[in-house]
Amino acid sequence: MSLRRIASALNLSITTISRALAGHSDVSEETRQKIVDEAKRIGYVPNEMARRLQNGRANAIGFVVPADPGADASSIFLQHIRGIWSRLERETLDLLVMAASSGCDELSHYRRLVEGRRVDGMIVSSPRQTDERIDYLLQTRFPFVVIGHDRSRDTAVMSVETDFSAAMRMAVQRLRDFGHRAVACVESEATDASDDRFEAFRAACLESGIQGVELSVDDTIAAGVATTANLMQHPVAPTALVCKSAKLAFDVFQSLQSRGLAAGRDLSIICLEDSPLLRACEPGITVVSQSADKLAYQATDTLLQMRGGLEPKRLFVQPELTAGNTDGPPGGISSRPV
């Protein structure tokens, strides 16, 4: 029996070996690491079925990728999976990923995982205004953490998100330090969340002593073109733009190029959402946000902590600056032909 071999080699009891490998907190970290190292040395592989029957756990976390998320969203979900897994592998826990196929009932995947006791918790990404996934998990009292913020359920849901107000302050202060005195913030849809973002923008502009211009455009394929035209015609003549949406930042970037203009020279652009889509731009777009994999890592760590009775709340992760070449001293977009 491999447990007996490990116990004999380390002069410990089989009970201590078993509890250490099961992750119980009553075994010191030093002892646990010695046991793990010895188990790896002899190639010990635990009987997962026996462990699950013994502790009543699936020893797995679930994650469902929505149907047809789109190319950009698919890349973000892959980053989420990478972040979740990087945290779980430290605990010898499994990640069970299900992909909802086109036209299927996404909620059925959650029911299979939860009611089939195939996972001990769920990570939910990209909360929606009306979210049956979250409603179901709340109803069943099943442990879960949301990556992102569901504004309608502040007190009931554990969520992990980038501190947006901090990100907005970093972006606006960076533009002020470059010498900008009029900065625009653009939203592609009118929601309660966009109202919150405009409020954060106003506060950041007030703190930095610059003039802020708020723009709203339809969330369509022409949103970037409309944003560029609005900036060029605006009487205040903003010289910089802050975008929450990576897609909108990308569309504005392309719209500038189509007019013979350059981001960073004629108009500075900073995006407050990390996305692989922005890495397709040349020059690279400046981002003030937190990476999707780091958010997923933190969400998973939080979910594991919930086993100790952590109360639901919003957890904020501080943003990081990824400097690109799309921001700098004020340019002259307003003087260019529309």
Phi, psi and omega in degrees: 000129186295323179300321179294321178297316179295317180298318180293318182294326184257358181059046178235164178282155178298326179298317179296318179299313183297316182291325178295315181289338178274355176086018180291144187280352182279001175254129184298154181297323179296315179293317180301317182294322177298320181292317179297318180296318180292321178298320178293322182298320182267000178075032181289131176238116183292153175280097185298322180298317179296319179297319182292321177293326183288314185259359177071019181243155176275343183055041180208152176244143183254149177212127181248124176273123182298159178290137174047058183287347185094157186299314182294314179297323179301318179297321179294319179296326176296321176295321177299315180299318179297318179293319178298313184294323181297332176277321184290327184294340175289339183253007186051041175255158182260156173244122179253110183255132175237140178249122178285123181282161182302130176085359183269169177275105184300324182297333180298329178293321177295319180297319179298317182288317184283304185287337175274001179054040181270346179221162179259350181189166182232144168255125181248127183252150173054071180298149183249165179301313172243110190236100181292336178297311181292319177303316180295314182293325175294317182297321182274356181058039181267137182298133177201158175227139180260133171269109187114180186239126173260101189300333186279354185228048186306318189265355187250345190238136172278122182225152177235127184209160174292140176290098187292322180298320178294320179296318179296318178298317180299317182293312183293319178295324177297317180292322176299317181296334176284345179111005179288141178239351175222118184234138179257148171238130185241137175239141183266000178204152180260106180220175174299324180295320179292327175299318178298320182291320176296323178296319177295323179295314179300316180296320180293320179294319179298317180295324182271351178072034178238166181272131180253141178238125181258129181235141173233133179228156177296140180279076181230178180296339182264010184298320180295320179295316180296319179297314180298316179296318179298320180294319183290334182262351187291135183296334180282338179058064177299142180254000180212156184225134174248124181244136172280320185273128177295322180296317180293319177300318179296317180295320178295319178303314180292323180297320177299315181299322181293339179263004182078018179257164183231130173293133182097337177251303180272330179209127176277139179232130171233132180252141181255028176218123177283137181198141175300336179302324184288339180284350177278352181275144175225109009283162183293142181279135177291133183235135170240100184192194173235142185293151182297323181289326178291322176297318179294321177300313180294321178297319180293317177300320179295318179299319178294325178291335182296342177295341177267009176092026179295130182282145179300135178194169176272125177251129183254131176257131183292139180287162176232148178270125169247098187287128174247207180242022183254012174222148183178199179302157182304139176254204185226049183297325185292341182268358181274158178295141180286000000 
